[in-house]
Amino acid sequence: MLEVQNLAKSFYGAAAVDGVSFRVEDGEILGFLGPNGAGKTTTMRMITGFLPPTAGTVTLAGLDVLARPLEAKRHLGYLPETLALYPEMRVREYMTYRAELCGVPRRETKARVDEAIGKCFVDDVATKPIGNLSKGYRQRVGLAAALVHKPRVLVLDEPTVGLDPRQIVKVRELIRDLKKDHTILLSTHILPEVELVCDRILIIDKGKIVAQGTSETLRQEMSQHPGLVVVLKGEISEADAALHQIPGVTHAARIGAAGETRVLIESAHGADLREAVFREVTARGWTLLELTPRQASLEDVFVRLVAKEEAAPETDSEAKSRERATTVEVPKFTEDPS
Amino acid sequence: MKALVAILKREFFSYFVSPLAYVILTAFLLVSGTVFVLLVNALNAPETSSTAMMSLYFTNVFQWIFLMIVSSVISMRLLSEERKSGSIESLLTAPVSEATVVTGKFIGAWCFFLFLFLPTLVYPLLLARVSRIDAGPVLSGYLGIALIGALFISAGTFASALTKNQIVAAILAFAIVLGSFLVGIFRDVLPSANLRDALSYLSILEHMDDFSRGIVDTRRLVYVGSTVTFFLFLATRALEVNKGK
């Protein structure tokens, strides 16, 4: 169990983290989401006792990190954002060193090291110097080092950074698997990752929590603009104008056409337009190929929440959301387990 | 305690995977050997005893200035490297205190400093072949070197906690030890006798003069012990303040 209460940190008078409170239950994965500079890393550093907070408390497995740091840190595994390992050490050597550092009993050291190395699939490089490893391997060695003393709480700052798509899938599976024995706080800027891995999401911006909940509740809360994607046979130039005339439609736009017409329409909150769209299309004699409700993605939620204060007009944020979606989307072949 | 041993072990062995260790080791043996040969030649008179010979070896000024450089180089990376690379974050989020980290690193570097002197044990053995040698002063001489070495390395550990730049740390450490060495030498110009007495503790040559003649004075042990503790305390405080920056 990890509990954070009214945590705050200011650097030279400027608040980096401002009154953050949350709780991660045993066996839960909490995703920590936010734009760069939102205060994710600062919060994590305070949780791990590396940075002293300006105000607030952190309780790790029932122990106050500030008051009893040594005992509390025994239950902590931490993968820092800027992972720095000792390049001259060999992987197994480093793991043994970490095990000794974290107070693993001597008799168990070898077994624990082997277990952690196996879990994070770094067996094949166990005898190589860390300095010779690729970024992906180094990241997994860091993860293995965070696990070696079987901590109750794991704090992972962007654990999949620098991994190739196949490794990302493996590490995600590993993290989901670790849930059984650990309480996990995970930060990331890869949005699909949060939905795939985390039980609950916490969005932070400018040092404050702006939203929290499961990805479903967040989406429901934020889907003020339910939409429909209408696909028609043939290229029909007047389709968007025609669909816009339907009562309740606030916006209709053609989004690309190659032998077919694809129109995205938006409506006021709560209105179900499917029937009206079908009637309009059949009345005009067009062939309806597809009629898909468009769900608000987590990207939309994120961009809306985070971009709100920048006072960007809606269409702009919409464009940003699409842009974001294309940049953060993980390539399809990542789902290939081989 | 286990964590302390883990840190000092890592620190000690990490010297041997960098070229620095071998450069220091070679340079040290070169200088030390040269000093030894020059002294043997200079004192190659029948009335000089071999024990006095080792005594001169222990109190040689050039040798000590060189040792100041060596100890500054040995200790410069201790904390500054960890802070620069960011590995200090992994280290300090493990269940260890700043004091343990500082002490472990200090002992690791000190062990390497002592390791440098391992080959010089040949000198008294060589002398023992050609002449009678008194083991007591030689042993206390080595004890003196170990203690003064601890002093140098602790100052270097403190300097290394102050900056992320290893070169700056080395220069700072050298300035601290050379400064106190010079104050110890030139204290005679001071008007107050009490002050001269007090500052005599800074004089490494005076300490070594005693040790090399076989005198192990508890005042000197207390002086070294308390100064080392003081520097390590400062290093710990500096690390606590600087770690996140």
Contacts between the chains, C-beta under 8 A, distances in Angstrom:
chain1	res1	chain2	res2	distance
A	45	B	89	7.5
A	45	B	244	6.9
A	48	B	93	4.4
A	49	B	92	7.8
A	49	B	93	6.5
A	50	B	89	5.7
A	50	B	92	5.9
A	50	B	93	5.4
A	50	B	243	7.0
A	50	B	244	6.3
A	51	B	244	4.7
A	69	B	95	8.0
A	69	B	97	7.4
A	70	B	95	5.1
A	70	B	96	7.5
A	70	B	97	6.3
A	71	B	95	7.5
A	73	B	93	6.3
A	73	B	94	6.6
A	73	B	95	4.2
A	74	B	95	4.5
A	76	B	93	6.6
A	76	B	95	8.0
A	78	B	89	7.9
A	78	B	90	7.2
A	78	B	93	4.5
A	80	B	86	7.1
A	80	B	89	4.6
A	80	B	90	6.1
A	80	B	93	7.6
A	82	B	86	4.7
A	82	B	89	7.5
A	83	B	86	7.8
A	83	B	90	7.6
A	84	B	85	4.2
A	84	B	86	3.9
A	84	B	87	3.9
A	84	B	89	7.3
A	84	B	90	7.0
A	85	B	87	6.6
A	85	B	90	7.5
A	86	B	10	7.4
A	86	B	14	7.0
A	86	B	87	6.4
A	88	B	14	5.9
A	88	B	17	4.2
A	88	B	18	6.8
A	89	B	10	7.5
A	89	B	14	7.7
A	97	B	6	5.7
A	97	B	9	7.8
A	97	B	10	5.5
A	98	B	94	7.1
A	100	B	2	5.8
A	100	B	3	7.0
A	100	B	5	7.3
A	100	B	6	3.7
A	101	B	3	5.1
A	101	B	6	4.9
A	101	B	7	7.1
A	101	B	91	7.7
A	101	B	94	4.6
A	101	B	95	7.8
A	101	B	96	6.3
A	102	B	3	7.9
A	102	B	94	5.4
A	102	B	95	6.0
A	103	B	2	6.2
A	103	B	3	6.9
A	103	B	95	6.1
A	142	B	90	7.7
A	145	B	90	7.2
